[in-house]
Every structure is written in C-alpha cells, then in structure tokens.
C-alpha cells in the first residue's frame, strides 16, 4: 500500500490531460468551423453538422481516456 498515492496521482494527471486535449481539439474544430462559415456562409448547415460530429467523436475519446484513468485508479 506504499505506492497507492502515486496511482491516484497518475490517474488524476491522465484524466486532466484527456480533458485538456479534448478542450483543445474542440476549440480547433470550432475555430475552423467559424472560419469556414465566414468564408462561405451558404455552407453553414453542412459545416455545423460536420463540426458537431467531430466534437462528439473528440468527446468520446476523452471520455474513454477518463474511464481508463478511473479504472486504473480503482484497481
């Protein structure tokens, strides 16, 4: 039980990195979508749909990373 604190620390750092990565990814997607809409306003619906799908996939990967960190912390 000596190294138990390091497991929790590693899981916390891993979950934090997953959240930071997802935030940066979704920020880049939103910035690119805003730029695309500004350049071509008539394609707003298509750009919005693509952006939402990409954001959902990024969130899924982040959630998967957080679940892995929680499972490792509870092991």
VENQUI-V684639 format. One record per pair of residues at least 12 apart in sequence whose C-alpha atoms are under 10 Angstrom apart, sorted by the first residue. I is the first residue (numbers start at 1). J is the second residue. D is the distance in whole Angstrom. If there is no record, write none. Layout:
I/J/D + I/J/D
This chain:
4/73/9 + 4/74/10 + 5/73/9 + 6/73/9 + 7/69/9 + 7/72/8 + 7/73/6 + 7/74/9 + 7/75/9 + 8/69/9 + 8/70/9 + 8/72/8 + 8/73/5 + 8/74/8 + 9/73/9 + 10/69/8 + 10/72/9 + 10/73/8 + 11/65/10 + 11/66/8 + 11/67/10 + 11/68/8 + 11/69/5 + 11/70/6 + 11/71/9 + 11/72/7 + 11/73/6 + 11/74/9 + 12/66/9 + 12/69/7 + 12/70/8 + 12/73/8 + 13/69/9 + 14/65/8 + 14/66/7 + 14/68/9 + 14/69/6 + 14/70/9 + 15/62/8 + 15/63/9 + 15/64/10 + 15/65/7 + 15/66/5 + 15/67/8 + 15/68/9 + 15/69/6 + 15/70/8 + 16/62/10 + 16/65/10 + 16/66/8 + 16/69/10 + 17/62/9 + 17/65/9 + 17/66/9 + 18/59/9 + 18/61/8 + 18/62/5 + 18/63/8 + 18/64/9 + 18/65/6 + 18/66/7 + 18/69/9 + 19/59/9 + 19/61/10 + 19/62/6 + 19/63/8 + 19/65/9 + 19/66/8 + 20/62/9 + 21/58/9 + 21/59/10 + 21/61/10 + 21/62/8 + 22/55/9 + 22/57/10 + 22/58/6 + 22/59/6 + 22/60/9 + 22/61/8 + 22/62/6 + 22/63/9 + 23/55/10 + 23/58/9 + 23/59/9 + 23/62/9 + 24/58/10 + 25/54/9 + 25/55/8 + 25/58/7 + 25/59/9 + 26/51/9 + 26/52/9 + 26/54/8 + 26/55/6 + 26/56/9 + 26/57/10 + 26/58/7 + 26/59/8 + 27/55/9 + 28/55/10 + 29/50/9 + 29/51/6 + 29/52/9 + 29/54/7 + 29/55/7 + 29/58/10 + 30/47/10 + 30/48/9 + 30/51/7 + 30/52/9 + 30/54/10 + 30/55/9 + 31/51/10 + 32/47/9 + 32/51/9 + 33/46/10 + 33/47/6 + 33/48/7 + 33/49/10 + 33/50/9 + 33/51/7 + 33/52/10 + 34/47/9 + 34/48/9 + 34/51/10 + 36/48/10
